Amino acid sequence: MGREMRSLDGRRSRWMQIMNSRPPDQAALRSLTPHPDPLEASAVARIQQRLLILLVVIQILGGIGMAIGLAVGALLLSELAGRDWVAGLGASVSIVGGALLAIPATHLMQARGRRPGMVLVYLMGALGAVIVVTATLTDSAILALAGLFLFGGGSAANLQARYTAVDLVEPSRRGRHLALVVWAATIGAVAGPNLSSAAGNLASSFNAPEMAGPFGISTVVFLVAAVVIWALMRPDPLLLARRRVSALAADTSTAFDPSRGEKTDNGTSERPTGSVRRTPRAFRYAARQVRANPAARLGIGAVAVGHAVMVAVMAMTPVHIDHVMHHHDQTVVLQVVGVVLSLHIAGMYAFSPIVGWATDRWGSRQIILVGVGFLLAACGFSATSGSNTVRLTIGLTLLGLGWSCTMVAGSTLLTSAVEVQIRPIVQGLSDVAMGFAGAVASGLSGFVVQGAGYPELSVVAALITVPLIAAIVRTTRITSTE
């Protein structure tokens, strides 16, 4: 009792000293007066709400910038090179470029936060678009391919936006927030190609080649996105998330055990560590963490396998339609291709908010397994479609749904499976794996169709999911025994 009285007298004396001083000792006053914590949940929730709105806008802009360019990329290469086979390289080069540009971007994010990393890849995308415009003026297919490689930076930025959306979100709502940002890309993906004609007319009014117009619009859109991110993405969500984790680890009143971690809804753990591992050492450390973490491996595998199956079947679907409808007018063939691919894109993006809600409700592993089911059903419908375009349309729509489930649930699982300090690097590894899986699938699908056929391609694509199913079963057993 005597000790408590002396402590109370000391605090009262200190209070009087503060109040009598001119001006008041603000630091000491804050130590005695309750004040709001800048990292408290309500403040972070407001920041997250603003961030989510910003990312939705950015996704729309980025989606327009990518879609409007890729819509004419194949035609541009075919025109510049004079060979149809070169046209197919445009998408592959852009995919590989996006995957490789994700590496320096995530290194920068690891060291400096999300904002500078996303700005970097959008600027690379803008530079690539400028190079493509230059290629149209100089009639250089090689220069166009180089530009499309850097143009993939826009895709890298759009992919990183989904991870940025969940830096500050509690585990039980990550799927929904991530899926909303994925869904926002639908608007840009649909609007972009429809703006190509107007962009071409605009370029013609300046006596420039029509093909330069879409990439000129891409340049402007990417630059605007970079400026908006630099100006408005404050505070940086990744850096703020790290501050919160460090504060939690340092708060002795929570009796937090860093070695045990905080359990999430997916059965994985987040270990709040105070140190931020820097590159290049962080990249090797992150790779070791993934190898030792079954949930992280499953998240990366789900994203990569789902993307590979989707790209392999989707890439050759227009060719298959052309073959089975060879007796129809070319205009009719193009109309069918447009309808089938439009419903496929709708399957990819339109239902992603529902997929995100389901991921939060039932868990990432379960939704990944549902996605695999959609992919297998899609391959079955596609393989047996023949000339039945309705059956093929159902198959491609299911293919989009399978991609959505593996992308959203896999990305959510990966985010929850690793500590926040190395999250950008691990997420970068995932995007690199996804990009190369898609590029390889796209490149090999043509050889499979030429050597065997479209039904055989669908069967091969279905077989790609077998290792993923095995990984789901294995990680489920590990989780159930913990």
N, C-alpha and C positions, 0 to 999 in steps of 0.2 A: 504493500500500500504506500509506503514511504517513497519508494522508487517511482510509482505512478504519479504521486503528488509533485515530486521534484520535476518529472518530465512535463507535467501540465504547467507548472510555474515557468519552466524554461520556454515552452511554446508561447505562453502569454507574454513573457518578456520580449521574445523575438517579434511577436505580432505588434507590440507597442513600438518597438524600435523601427519596424517597417513603416507603420502609419505615421510616425513623427518625422520621418526623413522626407526631404524635398529634393528631387522627386522621389516617389516610392521606389524601392528596390523591386523591380518587376519580377526578376527571377525568383527572389525569395518569396514574393507574394504568391506566385504560382505554386510554390512548394507547399503553401499552407492553405490554398484555396482550391476547391474543386474546379477543374477546367476540362473542356471537351478534348478527347484524344483525337488527333488528326488521323489516326489509323483505325478509329472505331468503326464498327460495322455499318452504321448509318451513313457516315461520310464516304466509305468505300462503295456502298451501294449506289450513291449518287454519281460517283465517278464512273462506275461500271455502266450505269444507264446512259450517260453521255457518250462513253466509249462505244457502246453497242450501236447507238444511232450513227456515230461517226463511221464505224466500220461498215455498216449497211450501205451508207452513201458511197464509201470508197469502193466497196465491192461492185456496186452498180457502175461506177466510173471505170474501174479496172476491167469489168466484164465487157463493157462496150469497147474499150481500147483493144482487148484481145480478140474479141469476136469479129469486129469490123475488119481487122487486118487478116486474120486467118481465113475469113470468108473468101478472100480473093487471092490468098497467097499461092495456092496451087495453080490458079489460072495465070498469075504473074510469072511464075517460074516456067510454066509450059510455054508462054509467049516469048520469054527472054531466051530460053535454051533451045526452043524449037523441037523439044523431045518430050513426049508425054511422061516417060518414066521419071524424069527429073521432078515433075510436079508433086509426086508422092514424097519427095524428100523434105518438102517445106514443113509439114507438121512434125515429122520426126526430128528434124534439126531444132525446131522450136521447143519440143518436149525435152530434148537433151540439154539445150541451153538453159531452160528453166530449172532442170535438176542440178546442173553444175553451178549455176549462179546462186542456188540456195545455200551452197557451202560458204562462200564469203559473207553472205547476208546473215546466216545464223552465227557465224563467228563474231560478226559485229554486234549482233543482238546479245550474244553471250557476254561481251565486254561492256557494251554501252546501252543496251536496252532495245526494245522493239522499234522505237521511232526511227533511229538512224538506219537500222537494217532494212526496214520497209522502204524508206526513202531511197536507199541505194539501189534496190532492185527495180523500183519504178523508174529511176533515172536511167538505168541500163536498158530498160524496155523502151524508153523514149529515144535513147541514142540508137538502138537497133532500128526503130521506125524511121529515124532520119536517114540511116544508111540504106534502108530499103527504098526510100524516096529517091536518094541519090542513084541507086541502081536503076530505077526506072528512067532516069534522065540520061544515064550512060549506057543503057542496054547491057548491063552486066549481070549474068545469072550468078556468078561466083560472089559478087558483092551482095546480091540479094540474099543468098544463103547465109553469108556472114551476118547480115542485118537480122535475119530471122532467128539466128542463134541468140543474139543479145535481146531480141524482141521477146524471147521466152522469159525475160526478167519480169514482165508483167504478170505472167502466170505464176511465177514464184511468189510474187507479192500477194496475189489473190489467195494462194494456198496458205501463206503464213498468217493471213488475216483471221483464219478460223482458229488458230492457236492463240492469237492475241486476244480474241474474244473471251477466253476462259482463264486468263491469268489471275483475275481477281474474283472468280466465281467459286462458291463453295461446291464441293464435289457432287452434291445431290442435284445441281442444276446445270452442270457443265454441258451435258448433251444437248439441252435445249438452246443454250446460248451459241454453242458451236454450230448447231444445225441452222439456226436463223441466219448466220452469216453465210453459210453455204447456200442457203435458199436465195439470198439476195443476189447471188451471181446469176440467177435465172433471168432477172430483168435485163442485165447487160448482155447475156448470151443471146437473148431473143431480139433485143433492140439493135445490137451491133450489125448483124448482116443486113437488116432492113434499111440501115443508113448508108450502106455501101454505094448504092446508086446515086444518092444525093451527094455523097462525098466525091464520087467520080465526076459528076457534073460541075461541082465547085472547082475541082482541079482543072477541068477543061476551060472554065472561064478565065483561068490564069495562064492559059496556053501550056499547061503541063499535062503529061499523060494521065488518062483517067485512073489507072491503077495506082498512081501516086496519091490520089485523094484519100482513100481509106487509111493509109499509113500516116498521112498528114494529120488526120483526125486523131489517130492513136497517139501521135506525138504530143498533141495538145492535151489530150485526156490524161495521159500518164504524168505529164508535168503538173497539171492541176492537182492530181491525186497526191503527188509528192509534196507539193506546197501545203496542201490542206493537212496532211499528216504531220508535217514539220511544225505547222503553226498551232494545231488544235489537239494533238495527242499528248496532252500534258495534264497531270503527271504521267510519266511513262508507266504503263500497267505492269510490265515485268519488274522494273526496279521497285515499284511500290509493293508488289507481291513479295519480293525478297525482303524488303524492310519489315513487312508484317511477320514473315516467317522468322526473321532474326529476332524481332521483338518477342515473339512467342517463346523462342528457345531461351532468351535471356531472362524471361519472367519466372523467377524462382517460385512465385506463388502458384503457378500452374502445376508444379511438380511434374513437368514434362520430361519424359525419358527419350532423348534423341535417338537412341539405338533402336527403340521399339517402333517409333513412327506413329503417325495418326491414321487410323483405319478409314478407308473410304468406302463408298457403297459397292465398289467392285472388289473388295477384299484385298486391295493393294495398300501400300503405305507411303505416306509422304514424310520425308525426314527433313525437318527444318534445320538447316545448317547455316551458320553465320557467315562462313567464308564463301566467296564467289570464285569459282575456278576459272582461270583465264585460258585463252587459246594461246598456242596450239595444244597445250597439254590437255585442255578440256575435251578436245575431240577424241583423243585416245581414251581418256577416262570414261567419257560417255559411251564409247563403243564397248568397253569392258563392262560397264553397268548394264548395257542392253543384253550382252551375252549371258550375264549372270541373273537376269530378271525375266522369268517366263512370261509375265504379263506384258512387259515392254516388247518382247519378241513377238508375242501374239498381236499386239496392236500394230506394229510395223508390218507384220506378215499379212494381216487382214487388209490393210490399205493397199499394199503392193499387189497381192493376189487378186483382190476385187478389181483393181484398175487394169491389170493385165488381161483378165478374162473379158472385161467390158471392151477394152480397146481392140483385142484380137477379133472378136465377133463383129463389133460395130464397124471397124475399118473396112471390112470386105462385104458388108451388107449391100451397099450401093452396086457393087460389081455383081453380086448374086442376083439382085433385082434386074439388072440390065441383061443378064444371061437368060433368066427365065421369062423375061418379057421382050425378047428380041423381036418378036413379030409385031409389037406395038409401036406406035409413033413415039419418037424420042421425047416429045413434050409430055406424053402420058407417063413415061418412065420417070422423068424428073419429078413429076407431081407425086407419084407414089413414093419415090425416095424422100421427098420433102415431108410427106405425112408420116412415114415410118420413123424418120430421124427426129421429127418434132415430138412425137409421142415418146420416143426414147429419151430425149432431153427432159421432157416433163417427168418421166420416171426417175431420172437422176436427181432433179432439184425440187420439183413441186411438193413432194411429200417429205422432204427432209425435216421440217419442223415436227411432224408426227414421229419420224424416226428418232429425233433427238429426245422427245418426250418419252418414248418407249425405252430408250437407252437409260434414262434416269430412273424410270419406273421399274424395269426388270433387270437391268444390268447389261454391261457391254458385251460380255461373252454370249449371252442369249441372243442379242440382236445380231451379232456377227454370224451366229449359226443360222438365224433366219435369213440373213443376207446370202449365205452360201446356198440355202434352199432356193431362193429366188434365182440365183445364178445357174444352178443346175436345171431348174425348170425352164429358164430362158434358153439354155443350150439345147434342151430337149425339143422345145417348140421350134427353134431355128433349124435344127438338124432335120426335122420331119416336115418342114413347111413346104418344100418344093415350090410350086408356083402359086400356092395359097398365100396371098399377101396379108389376109386377115390373121392367119396363124403366125406369120412372120412378125406382124405388128405387135401381137401379144408377146411374142418372144423378146423383141427389142424393148418393149415397155418393162417387162420383168427384169431384163438385163440392167436397165437403168435403176430399178428399185434395189436390185442386189448390190449395185455399186454404191448407192446411197447408204445402205445399211452398213456395209463394210467400211466405207469412208468415215461416216459419222461415229459409229460405235468404236471402230479401231482407233481413230484419233482421240476420242474421249478416254479410252482405256490407256493409251500411251501417255497422255497428259497426267493421268492419276497415278501411273505406275512409277514415275521418276520424280526426284526431288526438284524443286523449283530452280535451284541454282544451276542445274545442267539441262533444264528443260529445252531451251532453244536449240542446243546442239543435237540432242536426241531427236527433236522434231525435224531438224534439218536432215538428219540421217534418214528419217522416214520419207521425206519428200524426195530425196535423192533416189532411194530404193523404188518409190512409186514411179518416178520419172523414167528410170532405166527399165523398169518392168514394162511400162507402157510402150517405150520405144522399141524394145526387143519384140514384144508381142505384135506391134504394128508392122515391124520389118519382116517377121517370119510368117505372118498370116497370109501374105500374098503368095509365098512359095508353097504353103500347104494347100491353098485353093487351086493353084496352078497344077500341082502334082497329084492331088487327090480330089478335092472338091470342097464346097461350102459345108455340107453335112459333116464331113470328116474334121473340118476345122472346129465345128461346134463340139464334137466329141473330145478333141484334144483340149479345147478350152475348159471343158468340164473336168478333165483329169487334173488340170492345174490346181483345182480346189482340194485335192486329196491331202496334200501336206497340211493345209490350213485346218481341215477337219481333225486331223491327228493332233495338231497343236491345241485346238480347242479342248479336245478330250483330255490331253495331258495336263494342261493348266487347270482344268476343272478338278481333276483328281488331286492336284497339288493343293489347291485352295480348300478343298473339302477336308483334307487331312490336317490343315493348320489350326 
